[in-house]
Amino acid sequence: MGEEKVEKCMICGKPSKTTICRACEDKIRGEAVEKKIRREKAGRIDKEKK
């Protein structure tokens, strides 16, 4: 009767008080930053050569 519902991270499934645990949140944020840097770098190639 006294069962507590254990919340889990939606990404890795480990117990977490939040929807996405801190480790997964950091990983996702890092991947997004890397993607943004690559996209911006690709657009700057022609501008830097002038």
MOPAC internal coordinates of N, CA, C and O (Angstrom, degrees):
PM7 1SCF
backbone

  N    0.0000 0     0.00 0     0.00 0    0    0    0
  C    1.4453 1     0.00 0     0.00 0    1    0    0
  C    1.5099 1   113.51 1     0.00 0    2    1    0
  O    1.2310 1   119.46 1   142.09 1    3    2    1
  N    1.2965 1   118.64 1   -37.91 1    3    2    1
  C    1.4492 1   122.73 1  -176.28 1    5    3    2
  C    1.5215 1   113.03 1   -87.26 1    6    5    3
  O    1.2310 1   119.97 1  -150.46 1    7    6    5
  N    1.3258 1   117.67 1    29.54 1    7    6    5
  C    1.4627 1   120.16 1  -179.02 1    9    7    6
  C    1.5159 1   111.14 1   -70.73 1   10    9    7
  O    1.2310 1   121.40 1   -46.33 1   11   10    9
  N    1.3239 1   114.93 1   133.67 1   11   10    9
  C    1.4620 1   120.79 1   175.22 1   13   11   10
  C    1.5185 1   107.91 1   -97.93 1   14   13   11
  O    1.2310 1   120.57 1   -41.30 1   15   14   13
  N    1.3163 1   116.51 1   138.70 1   15   14   13
  C    1.4526 1   120.04 1   176.10 1   17   15   14
  C    1.5228 1   107.97 1   -77.77 1   18   17   15
  O    1.2310 1   120.98 1   -57.27 1   19   18   17
  N    1.3225 1   115.73 1   122.73 1   19   18   17
  C    1.4578 1   120.53 1  -179.60 1   21   19   18
  C    1.5242 1   107.94 1   -88.87 1   22   21   19
  O    1.2310 1   120.71 1   -59.33 1   23   22   21
  N    1.3136 1   116.25 1   120.67 1   23   22   21
  C    1.4634 1   121.22 1   177.03 1   25   23   22
  C    1.5201 1   108.37 1   -76.96 1   26   25   23
  O    1.2310 1   121.11 1   -34.56 1   27   26   25
  N    1.3262 1   115.47 1   145.44 1   27   26   25
  C    1.4632 1   120.45 1  -179.98 1   29   27   26
  C    1.5150 1   109.98 1  -129.88 1   30   29   27
  O    1.2310 1   121.28 1   -28.74 1   31   30   29
  N    1.3177 1   115.16 1   151.26 1   31   30   29
  C    1.4598 1   122.24 1   174.84 1   33   31   30
  C    1.5291 1   108.26 1   -65.19 1   34   33   31
  O    1.2310 1   120.30 1   -45.82 1   35   34   33
  N    1.3153 1   117.04 1   134.18 1   35   34   33
  C    1.4729 1   121.12 1  -179.89 1   37   35   34
  C    1.5239 1   112.12 1   -69.51 1   38   37   35
  O    1.2310 1   120.00 1   160.46 1   39   38   37
  N    1.3216 1   117.61 1   -19.54 1   39   38   37
  C    1.4613 1   121.43 1  -176.54 1   41   39   38
  C    1.5304 1   111.59 1   -91.50 1   42   41   39
  O    1.2310 1   120.51 1   123.53 1   43   42   41
  N    1.3352 1   116.62 1   -56.47 1   43   42   41
  C    1.4620 1   119.70 1  -174.29 1   45   43   42
  C    1.5329 1   114.16 1  -102.20 1   46   45   43
  O    1.2310 1   119.90 1   164.26 1   47   46   45
  N    1.3290 1   117.79 1   -15.74 1   47   46   45
  C    1.4577 1   121.55 1   178.04 1   49   47   46
  C    1.5189 1   114.95 1    82.65 1   50   49   47
  O    1.2310 1   120.03 1  -176.99 1   51   50   49
  N    1.3204 1   117.55 1     3.01 1   51   50   49
  C    1.4631 1   120.65 1   178.38 1   53   51   50
  C    1.5231 1   109.17 1   -77.00 1   54   53   51
  O    1.2310 1   120.16 1   -26.63 1   55   54   53
  N    1.3384 1   117.30 1   153.37 1   55   54   53
  C    1.4644 1   119.80 1   178.05 1   57   55   54
  C    1.5323 1   110.82 1   -57.16 1   58   57   55
  O    1.2310 1   120.98 1   -44.83 1   59   58   57
  N    1.3254 1   115.74 1   135.17 1   59   58   57
  C    1.4612 1   121.01 1  -178.29 1   61   59   58
  C    1.5155 1   109.23 1  -155.40 1   62   61   59
  O    1.2310 1   120.36 1   -34.59 1   63   62   61
  N    1.3106 1   116.91 1   145.41 1   63   62   61
  C    1.4556 1   121.29 1   177.02 1   65   63   62
  C    1.5225 1   111.32 1   -79.47 1   66   65   63
  O    1.2310 1   120.52 1   164.66 1   67   66   65
  N    1.3300 1   116.62 1   -15.34 1   67   66   65
  C    1.4614 1   121.41 1  -179.03 1   69   67   66
  C    1.5273 1   109.86 1  -115.08 1   70   69   67
  O    1.2310 1   120.40 1   -12.50 1   71   70   69
  N    1.3109 1   116.85 1   167.50 1   71   70   69
  C    1.4608 1   122.09 1  -178.67 1   73   71   70
  C    1.5196 1   111.60 1   -60.90 1   74   73   71
  O    1.2310 1   120.69 1   138.28 1   75   74   73
  N    1.3385 1   116.29 1   -41.72 1   75   74   73
  C    1.4622 1   122.29 1   177.00 1   77   75   74
  C    1.5277 1   107.12 1  -123.76 1   78   77   75
  O    1.2310 1   120.42 1   -54.32 1   79   78   77
  N    1.3343 1   116.80 1   125.68 1   79   78   77
  C    1.4683 1   120.21 1  -177.26 1   81   79   78
  C    1.5285 1   110.90 1   -66.71 1   82   81   79
  O    1.2310 1   120.93 1   -16.23 1   83   82   81
  N    1.2847 1   115.82 1   163.77 1   83   82   81
  C    1.4618 1   122.67 1  -176.22 1   85   83   82
  C    1.5323 1   111.83 1   -59.94 1   86   85   83
  O    1.2310 1   120.49 1   137.61 1   87   86   85
  N    1.3320 1   116.66 1   -42.39 1   87   86   85
  C    1.4654 1   120.66 1  -178.48 1   89   87   86
  C    1.5286 1   111.08 1   -63.38 1   90   89   87
  O    1.2310 1   120.51 1   134.95 1   91   90   89
  N    1.3261 1   116.64 1   -45.05 1   91   90   89
  C    1.4699 1   119.86 1   179.20 1   93   91   90
  C    1.5220 1   110.73 1   -68.27 1   94   93   91
  O    1.2310 1   120.56 1   142.18 1   95   94   93
  N    1.3161 1   116.53 1   -37.82 1   95   94   93
  C    1.4642 1   120.62 1   178.08 1   97   95   94
  C    1.5239 1   110.46 1   -60.25 1   98   97   95
  O    1.2310 1   120.53 1   134.86 1   99   98   97
  N    1.3177 1   116.60 1   -45.14 1   99   98   97
  C    1.4709 1   121.01 1   178.92 1  101   99   98
  C    1.5308 1   111.32 1   -63.52 1  102  101   99
  O    1.2310 1   120.50 1   138.58 1  103  102  101
  N    1.3333 1   116.64 1   -41.42 1  103  102  101
  C    1.4625 1   120.80 1   179.94 1  105  103  102
  C    1.5298 1   110.71 1   -63.77 1  106  105  103
  O    1.2310 1   120.36 1   134.83 1  107  106  105
  N    1.3212 1   116.93 1   -45.17 1  107  106  105
  C    1.4673 1   121.23 1   179.90 1  109  107  106
  C    1.5254 1   110.61 1   -63.73 1  110  109  107
  O    1.2310 1   120.63 1   136.79 1  111  110  109
  N    1.3162 1   116.39 1   -43.21 1  111  110  109
  C    1.4648 1   120.70 1   179.36 1  113  111  110
  C    1.5260 1   110.38 1   -62.84 1  114  113  111
  O    1.2310 1   120.00 1   137.99 1  115  114  113
  N    1.3344 1   117.61 1   -42.01 1  115  114  113
  C    1.4606 1   121.87 1   179.00 1  117  115  114
  C    1.5201 1   111.77 1   -62.75 1  118  117  115
  O    1.2310 1   120.69 1   138.21 1  119  118  117
  N    1.3392 1   116.29 1   -41.79 1  119  118  117
  C    1.4705 1   120.23 1   178.71 1  121  119  118
  C    1.5232 1   110.39 1   -63.81 1  122  121  119
  O    1.2310 1   120.17 1   140.92 1  123  122  121
  N    1.3255 1   117.28 1   -39.08 1  123  122  121
  C    1.4625 1   121.17 1   179.85 1  125  123  122
  C    1.5328 1   110.90 1   -65.75 1  126  125  123
  O    1.2310 1   120.48 1   139.73 1  127  126  125
  N    1.3179 1   116.68 1   -40.27 1  127  126  125
  C    1.4651 1   120.73 1   179.32 1  129  127  126
  C    1.5281 1   110.05 1   -65.64 1  130  129  127
  O    1.2310 1   120.44 1   136.35 1  131  130  129
  N    1.3344 1   116.76 1   -43.65 1  131  130  129
  C    1.4684 1   120.15 1   178.55 1  133  131  130
  C    1.5288 1   110.88 1   -60.23 1  134  133  131
  O    1.2310 1   120.35 1   136.88 1  135  134  133
  N    1.3242 1   116.93 1   -43.12 1  135  134  133
  C    1.4626 1   121.25 1   179.52 1  137  135  134
  C    1.5246 1   110.47 1   -62.92 1  138  137  135
  O    1.2310 1   120.33 1   138.14 1  139  138  137
  N    1.3189 1   116.98 1   -41.86 1  139  138  137
  C    1.4636 1   121.58 1   179.71 1  141  139  138
  C    1.5290 1   110.41 1   -63.37 1  142  141  139
  O    1.2310 1   120.51 1   136.45 1  143  142  141
  N    1.3265 1   116.64 1   -43.55 1  143  142  141
  C    1.4673 1   120.99 1   179.72 1  145  143  142
  C    1.5212 1   110.76 1   -62.41 1  146  145  143
  O    1.2310 1   120.15 1   135.35 1  147  146  145
  N    1.3415 1   117.32 1   -44.65 1  147  146  145
  C    1.4734 1   120.66 1   178.54 1  149  147  146
  C    1.5190 1   111.10 1   -61.62 1  150  149  147
  O    1.2310 1   120.47 1   137.62 1  151  150  149
  N    1.3335 1   116.71 1   -42.38 1  151  150  149
  C    1.4639 1   121.03 1  -178.84 1  153  151  150
  C    1.5306 1   110.42 1   -65.40 1  154  153  151
  O    1.2310 1   120.38 1   136.36 1  155  154  153
  N    1.3299 1   116.87 1   -43.64 1  155  154  153
  C    1.4642 1   120.39 1   179.80 1  157  155  154
  C    1.5199 1   111.32 1   -67.70 1  158  157  155
  O    1.2310 1   120.55 1   141.26 1  159  158  157
  N    1.3291 1   116.55 1   -38.74 1  159  158  157
  C    1.4602 1   121.09 1   179.86 1  161  159  158
  C    1.5243 1   110.37 1   -63.67 1  162  161  159
  O    1.2310 1   120.11 1   139.52 1  163  162  161
  N    1.3030 1   117.39 1   -40.48 1  163  162  161
  C    1.4671 1   122.05 1  -179.54 1  165  163  162
  C    1.5355 1   110.10 1   -63.30 1  166  165  163
  O    1.2310 1   119.74 1   146.12 1  167  166  165
  N    1.2989 1   118.11 1   -33.88 1  167  166  165
  C    1.4585 1   121.74 1  -179.50 1  169  167  166
  C    1.5097 1   113.47 1   -80.08 1  170  169  167
  O    1.2310 1   119.51 1   164.05 1  171  170  169
  N    1.3169 1   118.55 1   -15.95 1  171  170  169
  C    1.4675 1   122.09 1  -176.35 1  173  171  170
  C    1.5183 1   113.84 1   -92.02 1  174  173  171
  O    1.2310 1   118.84 1   167.02 1  175  174  173
  N    1.2811 1   119.82 1   -12.98 1  175  174  173
  C    1.4751 1   122.82 1  -173.16 1  177  175  174
  C    1.5193 1   111.07 1   -54.18 1  178  177  175
  O    1.2310 1   119.86 1   129.64 1  179  178  177
  N    1.3200 1   117.87 1   -50.36 1  179  178  177
  C    1.4570 1   120.98 1  -178.78 1  181  179  178
  C    1.5235 1   112.25 1   -68.66 1  182  181  179
  O    1.2310 1   119.76 1   144.72 1  183  182  181
  N    1.2992 1   118.06 1   -35.28 1  183  182  181
  C    1.4570 1   122.08 1  -177.53 1  185  183  182
  C    1.5325 1   112.17 1   -68.75 1  186  185  183
  O    1.2310 1   120.09 1   145.76 1  187  186  185
  N    1.3383 1   117.43 1   -34.24 1  187  186  185
  C    1.4525 1   121.62 1  -177.76 1  189  187  186
  C    1.5323 1   112.32 1   -73.93 1  190  189  187
  O    1.2310 1   119.22 1   154.37 1  191  190  189
  N    1.2976 1   119.09 1   -25.63 1  191  190  189
  C    1.4661 1   122.74 1  -175.82 1  193  191  190
  C    1.5211 1   112.43 1   -77.93 1  194  193  191
  O    1.2310 1   119.11 1   165.55 1  195  194  193
  N    1.3131 1   119.31 1   -14.45 1  195  194  193
  C    1.4756 1   122.20 1  -177.40 1  197  195  194
  C    1.4981 1   113.01 1   -68.85 1  198  197  195
  O    1.2310 1   120.10 1   180.00 1  199  198  197

